[in-house]
Amino acid sequence: MLRPLLITCSLTLLAGCSGLWAGDGETPYGKVSFSEDGRTYLSVNSTNGGRCNRVVLDGHYAQRSFGEQLEISPGTHTLSCGAEVTFKVPKGTLYSLNRWQAWQ
């Protein structure tokens, strides 16, 4: 009786933890990789089909050009530039935004 409950709780915990940190890998809008210095960065590598001149990050113009790394805080951020995307950046990573439409 207790064993099925324990298995269910363990699987739920594992599923929740996998969303907290996936390490290097693809995301709906690009790629996350560990940063070389342990700081957290964003690199916007797509001009959204030419519709984007300046990127707005969390309501402010970003101080970097396309393809350059911008140091940011870990957590949830919103980018606007011809479209708006919201994404989560884990601590100590480089989030490379390569597309403005999430893959399904």
Biopython code that builds the backbone (N, CA, C, O; Angstrom):
import numpy as np
from Bio.PDB.StructureBuilder import StructureBuilder

atoms = [
    (1, "MET", "N", (0.822, -1.195, 0.000)),
    (1, "MET", "CA", (0.000, 0.000, 0.000)),
    (1, "MET", "C", (0.866, 1.257, 0.000)),
    (1, "MET", "O", (0.565, 2.223, -0.702)),
    (2, "LEU", "N", (1.905, 1.245, 0.763)),
    (2, "LEU", "CA", (2.783, 2.407, 0.840)),
    (2, "LEU", "C", (3.722, 2.488, -0.364)),
    (2, "LEU", "O", (4.116, 3.579, -0.777)),
    (3, "ARG", "N", (4.073, 1.347, -0.916)),
    (3, "ARG", "CA", (5.021, 1.323, -2.031)),
    (3, "ARG", "C", (4.516, 2.082, -3.264)),
    (3, "ARG", "O", (5.288, 2.865, -3.817)),
    (4, "PRO", "N", (3.265, 1.904, -3.736)),
    (4, "PRO", "CA", (2.799, 2.678, -4.894)),
    (4, "PRO", "C", (2.830, 4.188, -4.637)),
    (4, "PRO", "O", (3.141, 4.965, -5.541)),
    (5, "LEU", "N", (2.512, 4.600, -3.418)),
    (5, "LEU", "CA", (2.553, 6.021, -3.077)),
    (5, "LEU", "C", (3.987, 6.541, -3.130)),
    (5, "LEU", "O", (4.235, 7.637, -3.634)),
    (6, "LEU", "N", (4.927, 5.761, -2.613)),
    (6, "LEU", "CA", (6.335, 6.147, -2.628)),
    (6, "LEU", "C", (6.861, 6.252, -4.060)),
    (6, "LEU", "O", (7.602, 7.180, -4.385)),
    (7, "ILE", "N", (6.482, 5.311, -4.907)),
    (7, "ILE", "CA", (6.911, 5.345, -6.309)),
    (7, "ILE", "C", (6.331, 6.569, -7.010)),
    (7, "ILE", "O", (7.038, 7.250, -7.753)),
    (8, "THR", "N", (5.061, 6.851, -6.782)),
    (8, "THR", "CA", (4.418, 8.016, -7.394)),
    (8, "THR", "C", (5.094, 9.304, -6.954)),
    (8, "THR", "O", (5.362, 10.176, -7.781)),
    (9, "CYS", "N", (5.373, 9.435, -5.665)),
    (9, "CYS", "CA", (6.038, 10.640, -5.149)),
    (9, "CYS", "C", (7.441, 10.783, -5.724)),
    (9, "CYS", "O", (7.860, 11.891, -6.060)),
    (10, "SER", "N", (8.167, 9.688, -5.841)),
    (10, "SER", "CA", (9.528, 9.730, -6.387)),
    (10, "SER", "C", (9.524, 10.172, -7.843)),
    (10, "SER", "O", (10.345, 10.995, -8.246)),
    (11, "LEU", "N", (8.604, 9.628, -8.634)),
    (11, "LEU", "CA", (8.523, 10.008, -10.042)),
    (11, "LEU", "C", (8.123, 11.466, -10.201)),
    (11, "LEU", "O", (8.640, 12.158, -11.079)),
    (12, "THR", "N", (7.213, 11.939, -9.366)),
    (12, "THR", "CA", (6.805, 13.342, -9.409)),
    (12, "THR", "C", (7.973, 14.252, -9.076)),
    (12, "THR", "O", (8.170, 15.273, -9.734)),
    (13, "LEU", "N", (8.748, 13.896, -8.065)),
    (13, "LEU", "CA", (9.912, 14.683, -7.671)),
    (13, "LEU", "C", (10.955, 14.713, -8.783)),
    (13, "LEU", "O", (11.517, 15.769, -9.068)),
    (14, "LEU", "N", (11.219, 13.580, -9.409)),
    (14, "LEU", "CA", (12.181, 13.528, -10.509)),
    (14, "LEU", "C", (11.726, 14.378, -11.687)),
    (14, "LEU", "O", (12.535, 15.082, -12.293)),
    (15, "ALA", "N", (10.462, 14.322, -12.011)),
    (15, "ALA", "CA", (9.943, 15.116, -13.126)),
    (15, "ALA", "C", (10.066, 16.601, -12.825)),
    (15, "ALA", "O", (10.416, 17.379, -13.712)),
    (16, "GLY", "N", (9.788, 17.007, -11.606)),
    (16, "GLY", "CA", (9.910, 18.409, -11.224)),
    (16, "GLY", "C", (11.338, 18.888, -11.238)),
    (16, "GLY", "O", (11.608, 20.000, -11.691)),
    (17, "CYS", "N", (12.256, 18.086, -10.759)),
    (17, "CYS", "CA", (13.670, 18.471, -10.713)),
    (17, "CYS", "C", (14.277, 18.563, -12.103)),
    (17, "CYS", "O", (15.162, 19.388, -12.331)),
    (18, "SER", "N", (13.829, 17.745, -13.024)),
    (18, "SER", "CA", (14.404, 17.796, -14.365)),
    (18, "SER", "C", (14.115, 19.128, -15.036)),
    (18, "SER", "O", (14.880, 19.554, -15.900)),
    (19, "GLY", "N", (13.030, 19.795, -14.661)),
    (19, "GLY", "CA", (12.726, 21.102, -15.212)),
    (19, "GLY", "C", (13.527, 22.217, -14.587)),
    (19, "GLY", "O", (13.638, 23.294, -15.173)),
    (20, "LEU", "N", (14.092, 21.992, -13.409)),
    (20, "LEU", "CA", (14.873, 23.019, -12.745)),
    (20, "LEU", "C", (16.236, 23.196, -13.383)),
    (20, "LEU", "O", (16.719, 24.322, -13.503)),
    (21, "TRP", "N", (16.854, 22.122, -13.789)),
    (21, "TRP", "CA", (18.172, 22.225, -14.403)),
    (21, "TRP", "C", (18.353, 21.112, -15.408)),
    (21, "TRP", "O", (18.394, 19.935, -15.049)),
    (22, "ALA", "N", (18.460, 21.478, -16.630)),
    (22, "ALA", "CA", (18.657, 20.482, -17.666)),
    (22, "ALA", "C", (20.090, 20.484, -18.182)),
    (22, "ALA", "O", (20.471, 19.616, -18.966)),
    (23, "GLY", "N", (20.893, 21.467, -17.740)),
    (23, "GLY", "CA", (22.272, 21.548, -18.218)),
    (23, "GLY", "C", (22.331, 22.035, -19.650)),
    (23, "GLY", "O", (21.444, 22.757, -20.106)),
    (24, "ASP", "N", (23.381, 21.639, -20.362)),
    (24, "ASP", "CA", (23.506, 22.000, -21.770)),
    (24, "ASP", "C", (22.353, 21.392, -22.550)),
    (24, "ASP", "O", (21.934, 20.268, -22.273)),
    (25, "GLY", "N", (21.838, 22.133, -23.527)),
    (25, "GLY", "CA", (20.821, 21.545, -24.375)),
    (25, "GLY", "C", (19.955, 22.558, -25.082)),
    (25, "GLY", "O", (20.088, 23.767, -24.889)),
    (26, "GLU", "N", (19.061, 22.036, -25.910)),
    (26, "GLU", "CA", (18.144, 22.854, -26.685)),
    (26, "GLU", "C", (16.976, 23.320, -25.826)),
    (26, "GLU", "O", (16.561, 22.633, -24.893)),
    (27, "THR", "N", (16.455, 24.490, -26.154)),
    (27, "THR", "CA", (15.261, 25.043, -25.522)),
    (27, "THR", "C", (14.291, 25.412, -26.640)),
    (27, "THR", "O", (14.669, 25.370, -27.811)),
    (28, "PRO", "N", (13.057, 25.772, -26.314)),
    (28, "PRO", "CA", (12.127, 26.148, -27.379)),
    (28, "PRO", "C", (12.606, 27.322, -28.240)),
    (28, "PRO", "O", (12.224, 27.419, -29.406)),
    (29, "TYR", "N", (13.441, 28.219, -27.684)),
    (29, "TYR", "CA", (13.880, 29.396, -28.433)),
    (29, "TYR", "C", (15.359, 29.389, -28.790)),
    (29, "TYR", "O", (15.841, 30.338, -29.407)),
    (30, "GLY", "N", (16.080, 28.360, -28.424)),
    (30, "GLY", "CA", (17.504, 28.342, -28.738)),
    (30, "GLY", "C", (18.243, 27.262, -27.987)),
    (30, "GLY", "O", (17.839, 26.099, -27.979)),
    (31, "LYS", "N", (19.353, 27.667, -27.343)),
    (31, "LYS", "CA", (20.224, 26.700, -26.692)),
    (31, "LYS", "C", (20.751, 27.267, -25.377)),
    (31, "LYS", "O", (21.009, 28.465, -25.261)),
    (32, "VAL", "N", (20.907, 26.396, -24.401)),
    (32, "VAL", "CA", (21.523, 26.760, -23.126)),
    (32, "VAL", "C", (22.807, 25.958, -22.991)),
    (32, "VAL", "O", (22.822, 24.748, -23.214)),
    (33, "SER", "N", (23.885, 26.645, -22.624)),
    (33, "SER", "CA", (25.156, 25.965, -22.379)),
    (33, "SER", "C", (25.800, 26.582, -21.141)),
    (33, "SER", "O", (25.511, 27.724, -20.785)),
    (34, "PHE", "N", (26.668, 25.825, -20.494)),
    (34, "PHE", "CA", (27.366, 26.352, -19.329)),
    (34, "PHE", "C", (28.271, 27.496, -19.763)),
    (34, "PHE", "O", (28.922, 27.402, -20.804)),
    (35, "SER", "N", (28.324, 28.585, -18.979)),
    (35, "SER", "CA", (29.236, 29.685, -19.300)),
    (35, "SER", "C", (30.632, 29.338, -18.806)),
    (35, "SER", "O", (30.796, 28.554, -17.872)),
    (36, "GLU", "N", (31.629, 29.928, -19.440)),
    (36, "GLU", "CA", (33.017, 29.621, -19.098)),
    (36, "GLU", "C", (33.412, 30.127, -17.718)),
    (36, "GLU", "O", (34.250, 29.521, -17.051)),
    (37, "ASP", "N", (32.811, 31.241, -17.282)),
    (37, "ASP", "CA", (33.206, 31.847, -16.010)),
    (37, "ASP", "C", (32.174, 31.684, -14.897)),
    (37, "ASP", "O", (32.351, 32.231, -13.809)),
    (38, "GLY", "N", (31.099, 30.939, -15.155)),
    (38, "GLY", "CA", (30.085, 30.699, -14.136)),
    (38, "GLY", "C", (29.059, 31.810, -14.002)),
    (38, "GLY", "O", (28.145, 31.712, -13.183)),
    (39, "ARG", "N", (29.195, 32.867, -14.795)),
    (39, "ARG", "CA", (28.203, 33.948, -14.786)),
    (39, "ARG", "C", (27.079, 33.595, -15.755)),
    (39, "ARG", "O", (27.161, 32.609, -16.487)),
    (40, "THR", "N", (26.031, 34.414, -15.746)),
    (40, "THR", "CA", (24.842, 34.142, -16.549)),
    (40, "THR", "C", (24.751, 35.160, -17.685)),
    (40, "THR", "O", (24.853, 36.366, -17.459)),
    (41, "TYR", "N", (24.559, 34.662, -18.913)),
    (41, "TYR", "CA", (24.569, 35.528, -20.090)),
    (41, "TYR", "C", (23.409, 35.220, -21.030)),
    (41, "TYR", "O", (22.826, 34.136, -21.007)),
    (42, "LEU", "N", (23.099, 36.220, -21.862)),
    (42, "LEU", "CA", (22.138, 36.078, -22.952)),
    (42, "LEU", "C", (22.822, 36.526, -24.236)),
    (42, "LEU", "O", (23.536, 37.529, -24.250)),
    (43, "SER", "N", (22.603, 35.786, -25.304)),
    (43, "SER", "CA", (23.069, 36.173, -26.632)),
    (43, "SER", "C", (21.887, 36.040, -27.588)),
    (43, "SER", "O", (21.357, 34.945, -27.775)),
    (44, "VAL", "N", (21.476, 37.156, -28.192)),
    (44, "VAL", "CA", (20.377, 37.137, -29.163)),
    (44, "VAL", "C", (21.008, 37.022, -30.544)),
    (44, "VAL", "O", (21.697, 37.937, -30.995)),
    (45, "ASN", "N", (20.773, 35.904, -31.211)),
    (45, "ASN", "CA", (21.432, 35.601, -32.479)),
    (45, "ASN", "C", (20.504, 35.656, -33.684)),
    (45, "ASN", "O", (20.914, 35.318, -34.794)),
    (46, "SER", "N", (19.263, 36.074, -33.481)),
    (46, "SER", "CA", (18.293, 36.126, -34.571)),
    (46, "SER", "C", (17.664, 37.513, -34.640)),
    (46, "SER", "O", (17.307, 38.088, -33.612)),
    (47, "THR", "N", (17.529, 38.049, -35.854)),
    (47, "THR", "CA", (16.880, 39.350, -36.048)),
    (47, "THR", "C", (15.382, 39.204, -36.320)),
    (47, "THR", "O", (14.734, 40.139, -36.790)),
    (48, "ASN", "N", (14.845, 38.032, -36.023)),
    (48, "ASN", "CA", (13.417, 37.768, -36.216)),
    (48, "ASN", "C", (13.005, 38.036, -37.663)),
    (48, "ASN", "O", (12.037, 38.749, -37.927)),
    (49, "GLY", "N", (13.749, 37.459, -38.578)),
    (49, "GLY", "CA", (13.421, 37.609, -39.996)),
    (49, "GLY", "C", (13.618, 39.023, -40.512)),
    (49, "GLY", "O", (12.958, 39.423, -41.471)),
    (50, "GLY", "N", (14.510, 39.789, -39.897)),
    (50, "GLY", "CA", (14.768, 41.162, -40.314)),
    (50, "GLY", "C", (13.821, 42.181, -39.710)),
    (50, "GLY", "O", (13.922, 43.369, -40.017)),
    (51, "ARG", "N", (12.902, 41.746, -38.856)),
    (51, "ARG", "CA", (11.934, 42.657, -38.238)),
    (51, "ARG", "C", (12.475, 43.309, -36.968)),
    (51, "ARG", "O", (11.761, 44.056, -36.298)),
    (52, "CYS", "N", (13.723, 43.031, -36.641)),
    (52, "CYS", "CA", (14.251, 43.454, -35.355)),
    (52, "CYS", "C", (15.506, 44.307, -35.536)),
    (52, "CYS", "O", (16.491, 43.852, -36.118)),
    (53, "ASN", "N", (15.470, 45.536, -35.040)),
    (53, "ASN", "CA", (16.647, 46.404, -35.063)),
    (53, "ASN", "C", (17.297, 46.488, -33.688)),
    (53, "ASN", "O", (18.513, 46.350, -33.562)),
    (54, "ARG", "N", (16.491, 46.713, -32.667)),
    (54, "ARG", "CA", (16.991, 46.777, -31.292)),
    (54, "ARG", "C", (16.133, 45.879, -30.416)),
    (54, "ARG", "O", (14.906, 45.876, -30.515)),
    (55, "VAL", "N", (16.789, 45.131, -29.574)),
    (55, "VAL", "CA", (16.108, 44.186, -28.691)),
    (55, "VAL", "C", (15.728, 44.881, -27.387)),
    (55, "VAL", "O", (16.521, 45.629, -26.816)),
    (56, "VAL", "N", (14.506, 44.625, -26.925)),
    (56, "VAL", "CA", (14.055, 45.125, -25.632)),
    (56, "VAL", "C", (14.024, 43.939, -24.673)),
    (56, "VAL", "O", (13.280, 42.981, -24.881)),
    (57, "LEU", "N", (14.837, 44.012, -23.624)),
    (57, "LEU", "CA", (14.925, 42.957, -22.617)),
    (57, "LEU", "C", (14.303, 43.459, -21.329)),
    (57, "LEU", "O", (14.783, 44.427, -20.740)),
    (58, "ASP", "N", (13.245, 42.811, -20.891)),
    (58, "ASP", "CA", (12.550, 43.169, -19.647)),
    (58, "ASP", "C", (12.183, 44.653, -19.608)),
    (58, "ASP", "O", (12.301, 45.301, -18.568)),
    (59, "GLY", "N", (11.735, 45.188, -20.751)),
    (59, "GLY", "CA", (11.259, 46.564, -20.816)),
    (59, "GLY", "C", (12.322, 47.614, -21.086)),
    (59, "GLY", "O", (12.001, 48.801, -21.136)),
    (60, "HIS", "N", (13.585, 47.216, -21.263)),
    (60, "HIS", "CA", (14.678, 48.163, -21.511)),
    (60, "HIS", "C", (15.465, 47.719, -22.743)),
    (60, "HIS", "O", (15.604, 46.524, -23.006)),
    (61, "TYR", "N", (15.978, 48.694, -23.493)),
    (61, "TYR", "CA", (16.805, 48.343, -24.646)),
    (61, "TYR", "C", (18.056, 47.616, -24.188)),
    (61, "TYR", "O", (18.726, 48.049, -23.250)),
    (62, "ALA", "N", (18.371, 46.510, -24.851)),
    (62, "ALA", "CA", (19.578, 45.742, -24.536)),
    (62, "ALA", "C", (20.803, 46.525, -24.993)),
    (62, "ALA", "O", (20.776, 47.192, -26.028)),
    (63, "GLN", "N", (21.861, 46.440, -24.221)),
    (63, "GLN", "CA", (23.077, 47.207, -24.502)),
    (63, "GLN", "C", (24.102, 46.421, -25.316)),
    (63, "GLN", "O", (25.293, 46.727, -25.261)),
    (64, "ARG", "N", (23.669, 45.436, -26.053)),
    (64, "ARG", "CA", (24.566, 44.629, -26.878)),
    (64, "ARG", "C", (23.954, 44.429, -28.262)),
    (64, "ARG", "O", (22.738, 44.499, -28.436)),
    (65, "SER", "N", (24.813, 44.181, -29.231)),
    (65, "SER", "CA", (24.363, 43.893, -30.593)),
    (65, "SER", "C", (24.062, 42.403, -30.729)),
    (65, "SER", "O", (24.361, 41.611, -29.835)),
    (66, "PHE", "N", (23.476, 42.045, -31.844)),
    (66, "PHE", "CA", (23.159, 40.646, -32.111)),
    (66, "PHE", "C", (24.430, 39.810, -32.077)),
    (66, "PHE", "O", (25.453, 40.191, -32.647)),
    (67, "GLY", "N", (24.357, 38.677, -31.410)),
    (67, "GLY", "CA", (25.485, 37.762, -31.318)),
    (67, "GLY", "C", (26.452, 38.053, -30.186)),
    (67, "GLY", "O", (27.322, 37.230, -29.905)),
    (68, "GLU", "N", (26.328, 39.200, -29.525)),
    (68, "GLU", "CA", (27.196, 39.530, -28.392)),
    (68, "GLU", "C", (26.564, 39.048, -27.094)),
    (68, "GLU", "O", (25.340, 39.007, -26.969)),
    (69, "GLN", "N", (27.399, 38.685, -26.137)),
    (69, "GLN", "CA", (26.907, 38.211, -24.845)),
    (69, "GLN", "C", (26.618, 39.389, -23.922)),
    (69, "GLN", "O", (27.427, 40.308, -23.793)),
    (70, "LEU", "N", (25.458, 39.346, -23.287)),
    (70, "LEU", "CA", (25.044, 40.343, -22.311)),
    (70, "LEU", "C", (24.887, 39.640, -20.973)),
    (70, "LEU", "O", (24.142, 38.665, -20.875)),
    (71, "GLU", "N", (25.574, 40.115, -19.942)),
    (71, "GLU", "CA", (25.423, 39.502, -18.623)),
    (71, "GLU", "C", (24.056, 39.882, -18.062)),
    (71, "GLU", "O", (23.685, 41.055, -18.048)),
    (72, "ILE", "N", (23.313, 38.880, -17.602)),
    (72, "ILE", "CA", (21.975, 39.085, -17.050)),
    (72, "ILE", "C", (21.847, 38.298, -15.756)),
    (72, "ILE", "O", (22.707, 37.481, -15.425)),
    (73, "SER", "N", (20.771, 38.549, -15.032)),
    (73, "SER", "CA", (20.500, 37.772, -13.823)),
    (73, "SER", "C", (19.818, 36.465, -14.214)),
    (73, "SER", "O", (19.095, 36.420, -15.210)),
    (74, "PRO", "N", (20.040, 35.406, -13.444)),
    (74, "PRO", "CA", (19.312, 34.165, -13.708)),
    (74, "PRO", "C", (17.819, 34.387, -13.456)),
    (74, "PRO", "O", (17.437, 35.260, -12.676)),
    (75, "GLY", "N", (16.997, 33.605, -14.111)),
    (75, "GLY", "CA", (15.560, 33.690, -13.874)),
    (75, "GLY", "C", (14.783, 33.888, -15.159)),
    (75, "GLY", "O", (15.293, 33.648, -16.254)),
    (76, "THR", "N", (13.546, 34.329, -15.015)),
    (76, "THR", "CA", (12.637, 34.498, -16.141)),
    (76, "THR", "C", (12.793, 35.889, -16.743)),
    (76, "THR", "O", (12.815, 36.887, -16.023)),
    (77, "HIS", "N", (12.902, 35.947, -18.064)),
    (77, "HIS", "CA", (13.075, 37.206, -18.789)),
    (77, "HIS", "C", (12.124, 37.252, -19.974)),
    (77, "HIS", "O", (11.654, 36.220, -20.454)),
    (78, "THR", "N", (11.846, 38.485, -20.444)),
    (78, "THR", "CA", (11.013, 38.695, -21.622)),
    (78, "THR", "C", (11.787, 39.531, -22.632)),
    (78, "THR", "O", (12.324, 40.587, -22.296)),
    (79, "LEU", "N", (11.839, 39.056, -23.862)),
    (79, "LEU", "CA", (12.471, 39.772, -24.972)),
    (79, "LEU", "C", (11.393, 40.215, -25.947)),
    (79, "LEU", "O", (10.459, 39.467, -26.233)),
    (80, "SER", "N", (11.527, 41.445, -26.459)),
    (80, "SER", "CA", (10.603, 41.960, -27.462)),
    (80, "SER", "C", (11.399, 42.503, -28.636)),
    (80, "SER", "O", (12.396, 43.204, -28.463)),
    (81, "CYS", "N", (10.941, 42.166, -29.829)),
    (81, "CYS", "CA", (11.568, 42.684, -31.045)),
    (81, "CYS", "C", (10.827, 42.111, -32.249)),
    (81, "CYS", "O", (11.277, 41.132, -32.845)),
    (82, "GLY", "N", (9.707, 42.707, -32.605)),
    (82, "GLY", "CA", (8.889, 42.160, -33.676)),
    (82, "GLY", "C", (8.031, 40.999, -33.206)),
    (82, "GLY", "O", (7.078, 40.616, -33.885)),
    (83, "ALA", "N", (8.353, 40.449, -32.077)),
    (83, "ALA", "CA", (7.609, 39.389, -31.384)),
    (83, "ALA", "C", (8.047, 39.454, -29.925)),
    (83, "ALA", "O", (9.034, 40.112, -29.597)),
    (84, "GLU", "N", (7.330, 38.787, -29.070)),
    (84, "GLU", "CA", (7.694, 38.756, -27.654)),
    (84, "GLU", "C", (7.816, 37.314, -27.197)),
    (84, "GLU", "O", (6.943, 36.489, -27.464)),
    (85, "VAL", "N", (8.915, 37.017, -26.501)),
    (85, "VAL", "CA", (9.139, 35.676, -25.972)),
    (85, "VAL", "C", (9.534, 35.781, -24.507)),
    (85, "VAL", "O", (10.217, 36.720, -24.099)),
    (86, "THR", "N", (9.098, 34.814, -23.732)),
    (86, "THR", "CA", (9.463, 34.718, -22.324)),
    (86, "THR", "C", (10.170, 33.385, -22.130)),
    (86, "THR", "O", (9.730, 32.356, -22.642)),
    (87, "PHE", "N", (11.270, 33.414, -21.385)),
    (87, "PHE", "CA", (12.093, 32.220, -21.209)),
    (87, "PHE", "C", (12.807, 32.300, -19.871)),
    (87, "PHE", "O", (12.912, 33.369, -19.270)),
    (88, "LYS", "N", (13.295, 31.154, -19.415)),
    (88, "LYS", "CA", (13.988, 31.064, -18.133)),
    (88, "LYS", "C", (15.460, 30.747, -18.378)),
    (88, "LYS", "O", (15.795, 29.846, -19.147)),
    (89, "VAL", "N", (16.336, 31.505, -17.712)),
    (89, "VAL", "CA", (17.779, 31.327, -17.866)),
    (89, "VAL", "C", (18.352, 30.796, -16.553)),
    (89, "VAL", "O", (18.292, 31.490, -15.538)),
    (90, "PRO", "N", (18.905, 29.582, -16.547)),
    (90, "PRO", "CA", (19.512, 29.040, -15.335)),
    (90, "PRO", "C", (20.811, 29.773, -14.983)),
    (90, "PRO", "O", (21.495, 30.296, -15.863)),
    (91, "LYS", "N", (21.134, 29.805, -13.715)),
    (91, "LYS", "CA", (22.359, 30.442, -13.227)),
    (91, "LYS", "C", (23.587, 29.755, -13.832)),
    (91, "LYS", "O", (23.636, 28.530, -13.943)),
    (92, "GLY", "N", (24.580, 30.568, -14.222)),
    (92, "GLY", "CA", (25.843, 30.030, -14.719)),
    (92, "GLY", "C", (25.804, 29.519, -16.143)),
    (92, "GLY", "O", (26.614, 28.677, -16.528)),
    (93, "THR", "N", (24.852, 30.033, -16.938)),
    (93, "THR", "CA", (24.711, 29.547, -18.312)),
    (93, "THR", "C", (24.753, 30.693, -19.318)),
    (93, "THR", "O", (24.632, 31.865, -18.962)),
    (94, "LEU", "N", (24.926, 30.326, -20.562)),
    (94, "LEU", "CA", (24.754, 31.225, -21.697)),
    (94, "LEU", "C", (23.490, 30.771, -22.410)),
    (94, "LEU", "O", (23.426, 29.649, -22.911)),
    (95, "TYR", "N", (22.482, 31.640, -22.458)),
    (95, "TYR", "CA", (21.250, 31.344, -23.181)),
    (95, "TYR", "C", (21.377, 31.994, -24.553)),
    (95, "TYR", "O", (21.407, 33.221, -24.654)),
    (96, "SER", "N", (21.451, 31.198, -25.595)),
    (96, "SER", "CA", (21.560, 31.692, -26.970)),
    (96, "SER", "C", (20.197, 31.620, -27.624)),
    (96, "SER", "O", (19.709, 30.533, -27.935)),
    (97, "LEU", "N", (19.573, 32.783, -27.838)),
    (97, "LEU", "CA", (18.267, 32.829, -28.485)),
    (97, "LEU", "C", (18.488, 32.806, -29.993)),
    (97, "LEU", "O", (19.023, 33.756, -30.564)),
    (98, "ASN", "N", (18.078, 31.725, -30.627)),
    (98, "ASN", "CA", (18.309, 31.524, -32.057)),
    (98, "ASN", "C", (17.044, 31.589, -32.892)),
    (98, "ASN", "O", (17.121, 31.599, -34.121)),
    (99, "ARG", "N", (15.892, 31.633, -32.259)),
    (99, "ARG", "CA", (14.626, 31.677, -32.995)),
    (99, "ARG", "C", (13.570, 32.361, -32.124)),
    (99, "ARG", "O", (13.600, 32.263, -30.898)),
    (100, "TRP", "N", (12.634, 33.055, -32.782)),
    (100, "TRP", "CA", (11.589, 33.791, -32.078)),
    (100, "TRP", "C", (10.283, 33.003, -31.994)),
    (100, "TRP", "O", (9.376, 33.386, -31.256)),
    (101, "GLN", "N", (10.185, 31.930, -32.729)),
    (101, "GLN", "CA", (9.016, 31.056, -32.647)),
    (101, "GLN", "C", (9.436, 29.777, -31.948)),
    (101, "GLN", "O", (10.407, 29.138, -32.352)),
    (102, "ALA", "N", (8.721, 29.403, -30.911)),
    (102, "ALA", "CA", (9.057, 28.176, -30.180)),
    (102, "ALA", "C", (8.758, 26.965, -31.051)),
    (102, "ALA", "O", (7.753, 26.923, -31.762)),
    (103, "TRP", "N", (9.652, 25.978, -30.982)),
    (103, "TRP", "CA", (9.350, 24.729, -31.672)),
    (103, "TRP", "C", (8.313, 23.983, -30.869)),
    (103, "TRP", "O", (8.233, 24.115, -29.647)),
    (104, "GLN", "N", (7.537, 23.214, -31.559)),
    (104, "GLN", "CA", (6.428, 22.492, -30.909)),
    (104, "GLN", "C", (6.843, 21.100, -30.530)),
    (104, "GLN", "O", (6.044, 20.347, -29.975)),
]
sb = StructureBuilder()
sb.init_structure("model")
sb.init_model(0)
sb.init_chain("A")
sb.init_seg("    ")
for serial, (resi, resn, name, xyz) in enumerate(atoms, 1):
    if name == "N":
        sb.init_residue(resn, " ", resi, " ")
    sb.init_atom(name, np.array(xyz, "f"), 0.0, 1.0, " ", f" {name:<3s}", serial, name[0])
structure = sb.get_structure()
